[in-house]
Amino acid sequence: MNKESCDEIVLLGVLKAQDILREKSFDPIHAVEHHQKTWENVQWIVNNEGLEKSVDFGVLRLAAWWHDVDRGKANETESFEKYCEDSNISPILVNKVTEVINEHSFGQLQNSLEGKILYDADKLEYVSILRVETLLEMNKEGKIDNKVFDYYKIEWAKRINKVKGSLNFVSTRIRFNNELAKFVEYGLKTPFFADLARSVI
């Protein structure tokens, strides 16, 4: 298969993931915007770590766009696998992408370079002020109920310090610490942020 064909397969896969996320995401903070930011973070890590010649960009791009499509399901790659089966995509590519996705959750080990990159790219979102503001706004609008809101509030505070020590790359650790400082400074101004900020100080 030539490069153009591979690029087209990846692009079609990304567009399918976007369609699914727009129709129904796990919740508003795991929607299209989170996946877009994760993909941007993936590219940032690859560039800052000088990994351009060492990674499979097709695998990374698909993994970034599908990583939370099936969040909360027993099989978190179910929709991706079904899409690939219907599209006759190479089992080799499918296996690589599913392996990377299955290694991205908090507390899991990453065995591949692509897995380490996706993990760090996803976890940089823990210090995203915009993401927490989205959570606050969605709760005010009733798009996230209080039970889910309280769950995120507790889990975010519980995990944020642990995430800092779990990152795989020097560049992501430095960036996380820099953004964490801004997160804390800004965070003390609002009730939700204040709880998170005090858990870090």
N, C-alpha and C positions, 0 to 999 in steps of 0.2 A: 504494500500500500504506500503510495507516495505521500509527501508531506502535506500537499494541498488537501488530500482526502482525509488525512488525520486531523488537520486543522478544522475541516468542515464538520467532522464527527464531534469534535470537542465543542465547537460553537453551537451545534444543534442541541447537544446535551446541556449546555449552559442555558440556552433559551428555554428548554423544557423545564429545567429547575426553576427558572424565574417565573414561568407560567404557573407552576404549582404553588410557589410561594405567594404569588399575588392572589391566587384563588383562595388558598387557605394555608397559613403558616401555623406553627405550634402556638405562638403568641406574638404580639407586636414587637417584642425585642429580639425575636428570632425570625424576623421577616426578611424581605429582600435587602433592606438597608444593612442588616448585620452581615449577610453573606457578601454583599458588595464590599463592605469595609474589611472583612476577612480576606477577600481576594486582594485588595489593595495592600493589606499588611503582608500577605504572602510575597508579593512582588517587592515590597520594601525590604523584607528580610533577605531574599535572594540577592538583591543588589548590594545591600550593606555587608553581607557575608561573602560576597564574591562567588556565589554558587551557580552562576548562570550556565556554566558548562557541565555542572554535576547533577542537575535535577531534570526530571521529566515534567515540563511545563503543562503538558496536556493532562497528566495525572493530577497535578496540583490544582489546575483550574477547575477540573470537574469535581475534585474533592472539596474545594473551597465553596463551590456553589451548591453542592448536595449535602454538606456535612450535617445540617440540622433540618433537612426537609422532613425526615421521619423521626425527629426528636420525640422521645417518650414512648416509642414503639419497642417491642421486644427485639425486632430486627430493624436497626436504624439505617439499613441500606436497602430496605425492601422496595421502595419506589424506584430507586436507581437501578437495581437489578432487573425489575420488571420492564423499565424503559429500555434497558440495554438488550434484554431478550427480544422485545418487540422490534427493536431496531437492528438486530443482527450484529451487534458490536462485539468485537473480539473478546473472548473470555479472558485473555491475558490482561487486556486493559481494564476490564471489569474487576478482576481480582486485585489488581494494583490499587485501583481507586477505593474499593471496599476496605482493603487493609488499612489504607491511610485514614479513612473515615472512622474505622473502628478503633483507631488508636488516639483519637483527638479529645476524648472526654477527660475531665479532671480526674487525676488519680491513676490514669493508665500510663503504661510505658510505651515509648515510641521506638520501634525497631528499624525504621527506614528514615533516610534523610528527609523525604517528603513528609513522613509522619511527624517528624520533629518540627518542620517548618509550619505545617498546618496547626499543630498544637499551639505553638507560640503565637501565630497569627490570630488565632481564635481567642487566646487568653489575654492578649493586649486590650481586648474589649472590656476587660474588668475595670480598667481605669479610664473608660470613655465617659466623660461628663455628658455628652450628647445622649448616650444610650440610657443613662439613669434618668435624664430629663424626659426622655421618651416614656420610660416606665411611669414616672410621676404623672405625666400628661395623660397617658392612657388610663391610669387609675382614676384620675379626676373625671374623665369622660365616660367612665364605666366600661371601658373595653378590656380592662383587667380587674377582676374582682378583688376584694380585700384579702381573701384567703391566699390567692396567688401572689398578690403584692407583698403580704407579710412573709411568705415563703422566700421570695427573692431578697427581701430586706435582711432576713436572718442568714440565708446561705451566702449572699454577697459578702457580708461582714465576716462570716466564718472562713471563707475561702481566700479572701484577697491577699492576706499575708502568706498563705501557703502557696498560692500561685506564683508569687514573686520568687520563691526558692525552687520552683519546678521548671523554670524556663530553660530552654536548651542552648540558646546562643547569647554571646556577649552583647551583641547589638540590641537584642530584645530586653535583656536584663537592664541595660542602661536606659533604654527608652521607657521601660515600665517604671523604673524608679523616678525618672524625670516627670513623667505624666502623673505618677502617684502623688508627688509633691504638690502639683497643681490641683489634683483631685481633692486632696485634704484641705488645701487653702480655700478652695471654692466651696468645698463640702460643708464646712462649719456654718454656712449661712442658711441652710435649709434643714428641717427636721430629719428627712430621710438621709441626706448626705451626712449630717452630723453624726448619726449612729455609725455610718461606715468610716467616717474620718476618725472618730475616737477609737475605732477598732484597730486603726493603723498606728496612731501616735504612741 
